[in-house]
Amino acid sequence: MLKNKFDNGQCCDGVGNINHFYGDIPPVVQKLAASCSQHSCFGHLGSVPVPAYESVVKIIDQARRVLFPGFFSSSAINPANLEYCLGQETTELFENIAAQIVLAIQHEFFKSGQDCLRCKEQGNDKAIKFIQALPVISEMLTTDIQAAIDGDPAAKGHDEVIFCYPGLKAITIYRIAHELHRLDVPVLPRIMTEYAHGITGIDIHPGAVIGKSFFIDHGTGVVIGETTVVGDRVRMYQGVTLGALSLPHDAGERYRNIKRHPTINDDVIIYANSTILGGDTVIGARTVIGGNIWLTESVPADTKVILKKPGLIYSGSGI
């Protein structure tokens, strides 16, 4: 009987066989380090200020604890200690977000080669304005939750929507990021919404303007561009794109402050996998856009846009 090479719990290959590979790593490291003296290196070396990605994610989690008391906290909160718990959490949120805003402002000045003289003062001012906006954000999210309950028969209540719906998670993070964007906070809003994109599959630019009672059902693949304007009580489904028309290669600067994305008026419903493009495209109030529609022109109010029923071909022995 042949003896298995693993009988003694050891591989027949010696550990030393891997050692010579380590000698191939230093030349790679030298090339990577050398590239940092060229334009191809985008590293942050030395004392260059830069926000901490992990800290921004923690700020999102902390803001959700403030906006939804008791849902995401590690301990129970009862009415008797609600103000105390919220006060402590909100104070810490202010301190944490102020620190990251300061770093973001300092980084913007560093990139432009300017000295930052009042970065901390600006950061603290923007942070407290964000904190003061939390009640308004909370009110908007209340309407978003109710829109999910009203629009989805599968929703069993507000707790299920808050805990489980990726659409609400993406909208929550968007509303937090949008307020920071409105306050001209650099880079943090994009970090937040791209984090939401990664965990929900829903890509909402923080610059988009979205009204109350917004509901995204299922959500995966939804894209909402920077200059999109969405009215109140709008409902959309998975795969919807509110995007820009194809732009030239030098579009970055030429179109930076131009409206490139559509306007969706109140009470519009957009079904799955529809694409609406262009800054001049306006979808009128109470219009219904069916699934798999491609639009680059405006649609008047109270209109239904659907595809003709396709002809199906059946084949097989049972036909």
WOHU-V81914 format. One record per backbone hydrogen bond with DSSP energy under -1.0 kcal/mol. CO is the residue of the C=O (numbers start at 1). NH is the residue of the N-H. E is the energy in kcal/mol with one decimal. If there is no record, write none. Layout:
co = [CO CO]
nh = [NH NH]
e = [E E]
This chain:
co = [4 6 14 15 18 19 21 22 25 26 27 28 29 30 31 33 34 35 38 45 52 53 54 55 56 57 58 59 60 61 62 63 64 68 78 81 82 83 84 85 86 87 88 89 90 91 92 93 94 95 96 97 98 99 100 101 102 103 104 105 106 107 108 109 110 118 119 120 121 122 123 124 125 126 127 128 131 133 134 135 136 137 138 139 140 141 142 143 144 145 146 147 148 152 157 158 159 160 161 165 166 167 168 169 170 171 172 173 174 175 176 177 178 179 180 181 186 187 188 189 190 191 192 193 194 195 196 197 201 203 205 209 212 215 217 219 220 222 223 224 225 228 229 230 232 234 235 236 237 238 240 241 242 243 248 250 251 255 262 263 264 266 268 269 270 271 272 274 275 276 278 281 282 283 284 285 287 288 289 293 295 299 303 305 316]
nh = [7 9 17 18 21 22 24 25 29 30 31 32 33 34 35 36 37 38 41 48 56 57 58 59 60 61 62 63 64 65 66 67 68 71 81 85 86 87 88 89 90 91 92 93 94 95 96 97 98 99 100 101 102 103 104 105 106 107 108 109 110 111 112 114 113 122 123 124 125 126 127 128 129 130 131 132 134 137 138 139 140 141 142 143 144 145 146 147 148 149 150 151 152 155 161 162 163 164 165 169 170 171 172 173 174 175 176 177 178 179 180 181 182 183 185 184 188 191 192 193 194 195 196 197 198 199 200 201 221 224 208 230 233 236 219 222 239 203 242 205 228 209 264 211 267 215 270 217 240 273 223 276 225 278 251 254 255 258 229 283 231 286 235 289 237 274 292 241 295 243 281 263 299 265 287 302 269 305 271 275 277 284 288 290 319]
e = [-1.9 -2.2 -1.5 -1.5 -1.6 -1.1 -2.0 -1.3 -2.1 -2.4 -1.8 -2.3 -2.6 -2.4 -1.8 -1.0 -1.7 -1.7 -1.3 -1.0 -2.0 -2.1 -2.0 -1.9 -1.8 -2.1 -2.5 -2.8 -2.2 -1.6 -1.7 -2.6 -2.2 -2.0 -1.3 -2.7 -2.9 -2.6 -2.4 -2.6 -2.9 -2.0 -2.1 -2.3 -2.5 -2.1 -2.7 -2.9 -2.3 -1.8 -1.6 -2.5 -2.4 -1.8 -2.2 -2.6 -2.8 -2.3 -1.8 -2.0 -2.5 -2.4 -1.4 -2.4 -1.2 -2.6 -3.0 -2.6 -2.0 -2.6 -2.3 -2.3 -1.8 -2.0 -2.3 -2.4 -1.3 -2.2 -2.8 -2.1 -2.2 -2.4 -1.9 -1.4 -1.7 -2.6 -2.0 -2.0 -1.7 -2.0 -2.8 -2.1 -1.4 -1.8 -1.8 -2.6 -2.5 -2.7 -1.6 -1.9 -2.7 -2.4 -2.9 -2.3 -2.5 -2.8 -1.9 -2.8 -3.4 -1.4 -1.5 -2.6 -2.6 -1.2 -2.3 -1.8 -3.9 -2.2 -2.3 -2.4 -2.3 -1.7 -2.2 -2.2 -2.0 -1.7 -2.1 -2.2 -2.1 -3.0 -1.7 -3.4 -2.4 -2.3 -2.8 -2.3 -1.2 -3.0 -3.1 -2.5 -1.4 -2.5 -3.4 -1.8 -2.7 -2.1 -2.3 -2.5 -1.3 -2.1 -2.5 -3.0 -2.4 -1.6 -1.6 -1.1 -2.4 -1.2 -1.7 -2.8 -2.8 -2.4 -2.4 -3.1 -1.6 -1.1 -2.1 -2.3 -2.8 -1.8 -1.0 -2.5 -2.5 -2.4 -1.3 -2.7 -2.0 -2.9 -2.9 -3.2 -2.6 -2.8 -2.6 -3.6 -1.5]
